[in-house]
Amino acid sequence: MNDFEKTILLTQLTSTFGMTGLIWFVQLSHYPLFAKVGREGFAEYERLHRVRTTVVVAPLMLSEAATAVLLFQLVPDWISFHSALLGAALIMAVWVSTATLQVPQHERLSEGFESFALRKLVRTNWIRTVAWSARSVLLIQCLWQLLN
């Protein structure tokens, strides 16, 4: 494994594991607590949530996507073509889900608290939670192969 491949792997591990931990926190704690914020300050809370979350999430998601594309193109010895393809497909699922399901609910919630939008946000966020968890398992398998 050359230094470039090591950098790709470490970036992939860091970003995917970071997002996996973060999405589980968001799914089980953060999003459900939105209902406790109260209607009066909810729109401002949602706006600040989106801004501050983007600062944390954007670099991880972008680096994860970039390194997944590189893995898919290079397919180094320590990852099979099928694993690279599955990893890329899971990232696509995350990005499509984010753009078409979660972002619209956040936009609705930035107008003010709406219980239906919050329930839909929590329910559809399971797509990302499962996809990032599956990516973590996939990377652990690749790492296991590499170390053996």
Secondary structure, 3 states (H helix, E strand, C coil): CCHHHHHHHHHHHHHHHHHHHHHHHHHHHHHHHHHHCCCCCHHHHHHHHHHHHHHHHHHHHHHHHHHHHHHHHHCCCCCCHHHHHHHHHHHHHHHHHHHHHHHHHHHHHCCCCCHHHHHHHHHHHHHHHHHHHHHHHHHHHHHHHHHC
